[in-house]
Amino acid sequence: APLAAKETKSAPPTNEARTPEPALTPATKPTESAATAKAAEAPAATPAAAETRKPNVVILATGGTIAGAGATSANSASYASAKLAVDKLIAAVPEITTVANVRGEQVFQIGSESFTDAKLIQLAKRVSALLKQDDVDGVVITHGTDTIEETSFFLNLVVHSDKPIVVVGSMRPSTALSADGALNLLDAVTVAGSKEAIGKGVVVTMNDYIQSGRDVTKRVNVVPNAFYSQWGPLGMIVEGKSYYYRTLAKRHNMSSEFDIDSIDSLPLVGIVYGSGNMIPAVYDAEVQAGAKAIIHAGTGNGSVPDYLVDKLRDIRAKGTIIVRSARVPDGYVVRNAEQPDDKYDWVVSHDLNPQKAKLLAALALTKTTDTKEIQRIFWEY
Ligand SMILES: NC(=O)C[C@H](N)C(=O)O
């Protein structure tokens, strides 16, 4: 059975998103009426019909500002997140039905700051199960923007599927002037239903950009242009068409050694933020709380204050993994620079920020406690 009967009468009966394009040449794109006529001529069971059928996209809603509501249209920063149910989100963007057959599932209704490992695992298992179904072509996850970079990276690491997985949010609630959620969601469904997105890894569609879930980070806490990757976006979506300019070079999804189908919990990993005059006892508290690894979000190139080096060496000697990451948003932590990582048996996070390093360390620890192996994983993902 089709996933949804939400098609509007005015919707063109073609799926431009899944119609193969010879090249990125919008000028040569068939007109809507020509495409419509072509679809009308094609018998239902021919390959041509399969090429032009609308994709089936499932929207998994988890809350966030995209489902938020403010008291007035002037409230772009003060509002309650996670209020609108998934059916209302879909109904608010009727254009979606022109690009895909969609149906929604309400997985959670939370601000993304309230995600836990248990919720992340539950969501990833649902994505994995849906993408195994022949009648699902892609999945969209509506999500708060605060931790969208964690969820998109996690899904990029653990869901064994080439089908498109798109995570999307908004910076303004739907009730605000210039709300950004509707277009972001339309773009997300467009990408989730497109052939071009197959095999590209988990992506985040915000503010017309297609960002890699591995690389993307939130760099502004207000305004719609809040997302950024130091390696640049993968592409853009313009008037319902996606344009890609680069691909993800790191292992992900089908080439990942991690598989959510065999993960039911994650080891505890903590982050300690670097600054002047740090409190050494914070590291002890993390270990006492059960942290199997600590991400040191160091200053500069993941540097460690002289009065902390012995503490971190001692913690490592007792079994906890130490990962040097950095509070500096860009660049990457260089192994054996700043600190002799080989000698101290520490790991460096490569270009991953502390919150992404935390997830990769947790996944690595589901496989091994060997620091050479964990460092290999940090180089490869
Ligand atoms: N823009 C947002 O979505 C922020 C919200 N606190 C969230 O992450 O759920």
The ligand as an SDF file (V2000), in Angstrom:
LIG
                    3D

  9  8  0  0  0  0  0  0  0  0999 V2000
   16.6370   25.5630   17.2630 N   0  0  0  0  0  0  0  0  0  0  0  0
   16.4200   24.5290   18.0830 C   0  0  0  0  0  0  0  0  0  0  0  0
   15.8900   23.5420   17.6280 O   0  0  0  0  0  0  0  0  0  0  0  0
   16.8630   24.6470   19.5030 C   0  0  0  0  0  0  0  0  0  0  0  0
   16.2150   23.7350   20.4890 C   0  0  0  0  0  0  0  0  0  0  0  0
   16.7010   24.0390   21.8260 N   0  0  0  0  0  0  0  0  0  0  0  0
   16.4980   22.2710   20.2310 C   0  0  0  0  0  0  0  0  0  0  0  0
   17.6140   21.8940   19.9660 O   0  0  0  0  0  0  0  0  0  0  0  0
   15.5950   21.4840   20.3450 O   0  0  0  0  0  0  0  0  0  0  0  0
  1  2  1  0
  2  3  2  0
  2  4  1  0
  4  5  1  0
  5  6  1  0
  5  7  1  0
  7  8  2  0
  7  9  1  0
M  END
$$$$
